[in-house]
Amino acid sequence: MHGMVPPDPGTNVSQPHYALVSVPRRSRKRFAASCVDIKETREEAIEGEDVKSKLYAAIVIGPSKSSEGQIIYYLSEWLGHFR
């Protein structure tokens, strides 16, 4: 994805994470850190998914800093009900 900092195996910057993402619609490919709740396991993310509350399980890459100075995460893959 344009602008994404690729994962660096030598550091903990911009690494893949299981997460719950709170978004009004799933068309976005990047999310503010305030919309992302990092989880330890894939199962924990999937179990926490609540479609009615617009809380979706995903694998995200980050954190990264946007050109506007915001901390963001990039979508790698949706999990759960909307794979």
GROMACS elastic network, one bead per residue, 0.5 to 0.9 nm:
[ bonds ]
;  ai    aj funct       b0    kb
    1     4     6  0.56823   500
    1     5     6  0.88856   500
    1    29     6  0.87214   500
    1    74     6  0.83068   500
    2     5     6  0.88261   500
    3    66     6  0.80108   500
    3    67     6  0.86720   500
    4    14     6  0.85911   500
    4    61     6  0.85012   500
    4    62     6  0.86058   500
    4    64     6  0.74962   500
    4    66     6  0.86351   500
    4    73     6  0.87892   500
    4    74     6  0.71808   500
    5     8     6  0.85515   500
    5    13     6  0.86177   500
    5    14     6  0.63963   500
    5    61     6  0.86458   500
    5    62     6  0.79240   500
    5    63     6  0.89512   500
    5    64     6  0.66263   500
    5    65     6  0.86991   500
    6    13     6  0.89651   500
    6    14     6  0.65635   500
    6    15     6  0.81320   500
    6    61     6  0.83015   500
    6    62     6  0.88322   500
    7    10     6  0.89253   500
    7    11     6  0.83980   500
    7    12     6  0.83381   500
    7    13     6  0.68843   500
    7    15     6  0.51419   500
    7    16     6  0.75128   500
    7    61     6  0.75062   500
    7    62     6  0.79919   500
    8    11     6  0.56713   500
    8    12     6  0.72497   500
    8    13     6  0.66200   500
    8    14     6  0.69043   500
    8    15     6  0.71118   500
    9    12     6  0.75201   500
    9    13     6  0.87147   500
    9    15     6  0.80641   500
   10    13     6  0.87535   500
   11    14     6  0.83878   500
   11    15     6  0.83513   500
   12    15     6  0.60636   500
   12    62     6  0.89982   500
   13    62     6  0.66203   500
   13    63     6  0.64673   500
   13    64     6  0.73870   500
   14    61     6  0.55084   500
   14    63     6  0.50378   500
   14    64     6  0.59224   500
   14    73     6  0.81227   500
   15    60     6  0.80886   500
   15    61     6  0.52872   500
   15    62     6  0.53826   500
   15    63     6  0.73478   500
   16    59     6  0.63904   500
   16    60     6  0.55100   500
   16    62     6  0.65719   500
   16    76     6  0.78100   500
   17    38     6  0.64958   500
   17    39     6  0.72462   500
   17    40     6  0.78537   500
   17    41     6  0.85036   500
   17    42     6  0.88233   500
   17    58     6  0.82981   500
   17    59     6  0.54970   500
   17    60     6  0.53547   500
   17    61     6  0.62832   500
   17    62     6  0.76322   500
   18    37     6  0.85954   500
   18    38     6  0.59543   500
   18    39     6  0.53075   500
   18    40     6  0.66133   500
   18    41     6  0.61619   500
   18    42     6  0.56615   500
   18    43     6  0.88783   500
   18    44     6  0.82760   500
   18    45     6  0.61670   500
   18    46     6  0.89769   500
   18    57     6  0.74969   500
   18    58     6  0.59762   500
   18    60     6  0.64660   500
   19    36     6  0.63825   500
   19    37     6  0.53496   500
   19    39     6  0.50355   500
   19    40     6  0.81635   500
   19    41     6  0.84697   500
   19    42     6  0.79729   500
   19    44     6  0.84602   500
   19    45     6  0.54935   500
   19    46     6  0.86188   500
   19    56     6  0.82024   500
   19    57     6  0.58413   500
   19    58     6  0.54015   500
   19    59     6  0.60083   500
   19    60     6  0.67325   500
   20    35     6  0.82225   500
   20    36     6  0.58938   500
   20    37     6  0.51041   500
   20    38     6  0.65322   500
   20    39     6  0.72632   500
   20    45     6  0.57107   500
   20    46     6  0.80149   500
   20    48     6  0.70459   500
   20    49     6  0.66762   500
   20    55     6  0.61397   500
   20    56     6  0.53642   500
   20    58     6  0.61559   500
   20    59     6  0.85046   500
   21    31     6  0.79254   500
   21    35     6  0.56393   500
   21    37     6  0.64116   500
   21    38     6  0.86465   500
   21    49     6  0.86889   500
   21    54     6  0.81537   500
   21    55     6  0.54854   500
   21    56     6  0.51681   500
   21    57     6  0.63250   500
   21    58     6  0.68599   500
   21    60     6  0.88822   500
   22    25     6  0.88939   500
   22    31     6  0.87876   500
   22    34     6  0.87308   500
   22    35     6  0.50733   500
   22    36     6  0.65746   500
   22    37     6  0.83254   500
   22    53     6  0.80630   500
   22    54     6  0.58376   500
   22    56     6  0.64539   500
   23    26     6  0.66236   500
   23    28     6  0.82155   500
   23    31     6  0.82210   500
   23    35     6  0.70202   500
   23    54     6  0.58946   500
   23    55     6  0.66381   500
   23    56     6  0.77677   500
   24    27     6  0.89956   500
   24    53     6  0.88897   500
   24    54     6  0.60141   500
   24    55     6  0.86080   500
   25    28     6  0.71848   500
   25    54     6  0.74722   500
   26    29     6  0.80063   500
   26    54     6  0.88481   500
   26    56     6  0.84079   500
   26    78     6  0.88848   500
   28    31     6  0.73968   500
   28    75     6  0.81058   500
   29    73     6  0.86255   500
   29    74     6  0.58566   500
   29    75     6  0.51040   500
   29    76     6  0.82069   500
   30    60     6  0.86153   500
   30    72     6  0.66905   500
   30    73     6  0.55927   500
   30    75     6  0.57919   500
   31    34     6  0.80464   500
   31    35     6  0.63107   500
   31    36     6  0.71292   500
   31    71     6  0.86958   500
   31    72     6  0.54602   500
   31    73     6  0.52655   500
   31    74     6  0.63551   500
   31    75     6  0.77754   500
   32    35     6  0.55410   500
   32    36     6  0.70555   500
   32    70     6  0.71152   500
   32    71     6  0.61716   500
   32    73     6  0.64545   500
   33    36     6  0.52439   500
   33    37     6  0.80299   500
   33    63     6  0.75790   500
   33    70     6  0.81335   500
   33    71     6  0.56500   500
   33    72     6  0.50685   500
   33    73     6  0.64029   500
   34    37     6  0.78248   500
   34    71     6  0.86520   500
   34    72     6  0.85254   500
   36    60     6  0.86293   500
   36    72     6  0.87679   500
   36    73     6  0.76623   500
   37    45     6  0.88818   500
   38    45     6  0.81302   500
   38    60     6  0.87816   500
   39    42     6  0.75162   500
   39    43     6  0.89315   500
   39    44     6  0.62788   500
   39    45     6  0.58655   500
   40    43     6  0.86293   500
   40    44     6  0.68567   500
   40    45     6  0.79545   500
   41    44     6  0.51987   500
   41    45     6  0.65039   500
   41    46     6  0.87951   500
   42    45     6  0.52393   500
   42    46     6  0.62528   500
   42    47     6  0.86078   500
   42    57     6  0.83337   500
   42    58     6  0.84187   500
   42    59     6  0.82840   500
   42    79     6  0.82818   500
   43    46     6  0.50967   500
   43    47     6  0.59457   500
   43    48     6  0.84692   500
   44    47     6  0.51815   500
   44    48     6  0.61521   500
   44    49     6  0.88075   500
   44    57     6  0.89000   500
   45    48     6  0.52248   500
   45    49     6  0.64632   500
   45    56     6  0.81896   500
   45    57     6  0.51829   500
   45    58     6  0.72161   500
   45    59     6  0.89108   500
   45    79     6  0.82052   500
   45    80     6  0.82334   500
   46    49     6  0.53328   500
   46    50     6  0.89935   500
   46    56     6  0.79349   500
   46    57     6  0.52849   500
   46    58     6  0.80411   500
   46    79     6  0.66962   500
   46    80     6  0.52049   500
   46    81     6  0.83491   500
   47    50     6  0.84480   500
   47    57     6  0.82762   500
   47    80     6  0.82358   500
   48    55     6  0.79915   500
   48    56     6  0.80764   500
   48    57     6  0.73038   500
   49    53     6  0.86837   500
   49    54     6  0.83247   500
   49    55     6  0.55376   500
   49    56     6  0.50365   500
   49    57     6  0.54355   500
   49    80     6  0.72482   500
   49    81     6  0.84559   500
   50    53     6  0.54336   500
   50    54     6  0.62601   500
   50    55     6  0.50185   500
   50    56     6  0.64638   500
   50    57     6  0.85738   500
   51    55     6  0.55983   500
   51    56     6  0.63422   500
   51    81     6  0.84176   500
   52    55     6  0.75897   500
   53    56     6  0.87506   500
   56    78     6  0.75672   500
   56    79     6  0.76334   500
   56    80     6  0.75689   500
   56    81     6  0.84478   500
   56    82     6  0.82737   500
   57    77     6  0.89244   500
   57    78     6  0.62000   500
   57    79     6  0.51166   500
   57    80     6  0.58722   500
   57    81     6  0.83991   500
   57    82     6  0.85993   500
   58    75     6  0.72294   500
   58    76     6  0.74292   500
   58    77     6  0.56240   500
   58    80     6  0.77368   500
   58    83     6  0.88900   500
   59    74     6  0.86864   500
   59    75     6  0.64270   500
   59    76     6  0.53660   500
   59    77     6  0.51256   500
   59    78     6  0.63627   500
   59    79     6  0.71662   500
   60    63     6  0.87441   500
   60    73     6  0.59372   500
   60    74     6  0.53732   500
   60    76     6  0.51412   500
   60    77     6  0.70192   500
   60    78     6  0.86790   500
   61    64     6  0.81224   500
   61    72     6  0.88272   500
   61    73     6  0.54600   500
   61    74     6  0.50412   500
   61    75     6  0.63913   500
   61    76     6  0.63598   500
   62    65     6  0.86671   500
   62    71     6  0.85091   500
   62    72     6  0.66961   500
   62    74     6  0.64670   500
   63    71     6  0.62615   500
   63    72     6  0.56548   500
   63    73     6  0.52973   500
   63    74     6  0.82289   500
   64    70     6  0.81737   500
   64    71     6  0.55944   500
   64    72     6  0.53313   500
   64    73     6  0.62905   500
   64    74     6  0.83752   500
   65    68     6  0.78202   500
   65    69     6  0.56283   500
   65    70     6  0.54673   500
   65    72     6  0.60109   500
   65    73     6  0.86473   500
   66    69     6  0.51393   500
   66    70     6  0.52152   500
   66    71     6  0.63289   500
   66    72     6  0.65375   500
   67    70     6  0.74466   500
   75    78     6  0.75248   500
   77    83     6  0.75608   500
   78    81     6  0.85475   500
   78    82     6  0.63249   500
   78    83     6  0.52369   500
   79    82     6  0.61995   500
   80    83     6  0.59895   500
